[in-house]
Amino acid sequence: MTLLRDPSGRIRWIAIVAVAGLAAGLSAAWWYSRPPLPQKAASASDPGPRMPDDEVHRALAPAADDSAAIKTRWVDEVPNFDLSDLSPKRREIFIRFANAERCTCGCGYTLAACRVYDSSCEVSTPRVQALLDSVRAGRITSAEGVRKRPG
């Protein structure tokens, strides 16, 4: 049996570089597959990052507040969805979840508000229907811990 001889050591360096590349690739794969870190909830004592205090940001601040208020506005009726067959308890569960969950189309609205302000949204329609089906089938039986009706 003859052994492969490489007096220059090229094969050894190629092997070292290949192992280092494999380690780097596995590290990157692990890093990107991790779940995102939970966001720290803002408290009254630590409201989080602040906007710069200049003329432009002071002028835009009310608009940002209004936008957030509109996008999270409570909606009692979800258009184009018949809730007449639901008991009052199940209707309340459905409405609370629809007003708590965000639409994933990127609009920033809750599912209920997205249906009101953008009835053509192709993302919120199937999500609201799935929510309604889950409530009807009894898979969702409680809205404990979910956003409550304001006021």
C-alpha positions in Angstrom: 0.0 0.0 0.0 1.4 3.3 -1.0 0.8 6.4 1.1 0.1 9.7 -0.6 3.0 12.0 0.1 2.7 15.7 -0.2 6.0 17.3 0.8 4.6 20.8 0.3 1.8 20.2 2.8 -0.9 21.5 0.4 -3.3 18.7 1.2 -3.1 19.4 4.9 -3.9 23.1 4.4 -6.8 22.3 2.1 -8.2 20.0 4.8 -7.8 22.7 7.5 -9.5 25.3 5.3 -12.3 22.9 4.5 -12.9 22.1 8.2 -12.8 25.8 9.1 -15.3 26.5 6.3 -17.6 23.8 7.5 -17.4 25.1 11.1 -18.2 28.6 9.9 -21.2 27.3 7.8 -22.6 25.3 10.7 -22.1 28.3 13.1 -24.0 30.6 10.6 -26.8 28.0 10.2 -27.2 27.7 13.9 -27.2 31.5 14.4 -29.9 32.1 11.8 -32.1 29.2 13.0 -32.3 30.5 16.6 -35.7 31.8 17.6 -35.8 35.6 18.1 -35.1 36.9 21.5 -38.2 38.0 23.4 -38.7 41.8 23.4 -38.5 43.5 26.7 -41.9 45.0 27.5 -42.0 48.7 28.0 -42.9 49.8 31.5 -44.0 53.1 32.9 -40.6 53.7 34.4 -38.8 52.7 31.1 -41.0 53.6 28.1 -38.3 52.5 25.7 -36.5 54.4 23.0 -37.4 58.1 22.5 -37.8 60.2 19.4 -35.3 63.0 19.0 -36.7 66.3 20.4 -36.6 68.5 17.3 -39.1 70.4 15.3 -39.8 67.7 12.7 -40.3 64.9 15.2 -42.5 67.0 17.5 -44.7 67.7 14.4 -44.8 64.0 13.5 -45.5 62.6 17.0 -49.3 63.3 17.0 -49.6 61.6 13.6 -47.8 58.5 14.8 -50.0 58.4 17.9 -53.1 58.8 15.7 -51.9 56.1 13.3 -51.3 53.6 16.1 -54.7 54.4 17.6 -56.5 53.9 14.3 -54.7 50.6 13.6 -55.6 49.2 17.0 -59.1 50.7 17.2 -61.6 48.3 18.7 -64.0 47.0 16.1 -67.3 45.3 17.1 -68.4 44.1 13.7 -66.1 42.3 11.3 -67.4 43.0 7.8 -68.4 40.1 5.5 -68.4 37.6 8.3 -71.7 36.3 9.7 -71.6 35.8 13.4 -75.3 35.2 13.9 -74.9 31.5 14.7 -72.4 32.1 17.5 -73.5 32.3 21.1 -72.8 35.6 22.9 -69.8 34.0 24.7 -68.3 32.6 21.5 -69.0 35.9 19.6 -67.1 37.8 22.4 -64.2 35.3 22.1 -64.1 35.8 18.3 -64.3 39.6 18.6 -61.6 39.8 21.3 -59.2 37.6 19.3 -59.9 39.5 16.0 -59.1 42.8 17.8 -56.0 41.4 19.4 -54.2 39.6 16.6 -52.3 41.6 14.0 -52.8 41.1 10.2 -49.6 39.7 8.7 -49.9 41.6 5.4 -47.7 44.4 6.8 -50.5 47.0 7.2 -50.1 47.1 11.0 -53.9 46.8 11.6 -55.5 44.2 13.9 -57.4 41.5 11.9 -60.7 43.2 12.7 -59.5 46.7 11.7 -57.9 45.4 8.5 -61.2 43.9 7.5 -62.9 47.3 8.1 -60.3 49.6 6.5 -59.0 47.2 3.7 -61.8 44.7 2.8 -59.8 43.6 -0.2 -56.8 42.3 1.9 -56.0 38.8 0.7 -54.2 38.0 4.0 -56.8 38.9 6.6 -59.7 37.2 5.0 -58.4 33.6 5.4 -57.0 34.4 8.8 -60.3 35.8 10.1 -62.1 32.8 8.5 -59.7 30.4 10.3 -60.3 32.2 13.6 -64.1 32.0 13.1 -63.9 28.3 12.2 -61.8 27.6 15.3 -64.3 29.4 17.6 -67.3 27.7 15.9 -65.6 24.3 16.3 -64.8 24.9 19.9 -61.1 24.8 19.5 -60.9 28.2 21.1 -63.0 28.3 24.2 -61.5 31.1 26.2 -60.2 34.6 25.6 -58.5 34.8 29.0 -55.4 37.0 28.7 -56.5 38.4 25.3 -57.2 42.1 24.7 -60.5 43.2 26.3 -63.0 45.6 25.0 -61.9 49.1 26.0 -64.0 51.2 28.3 
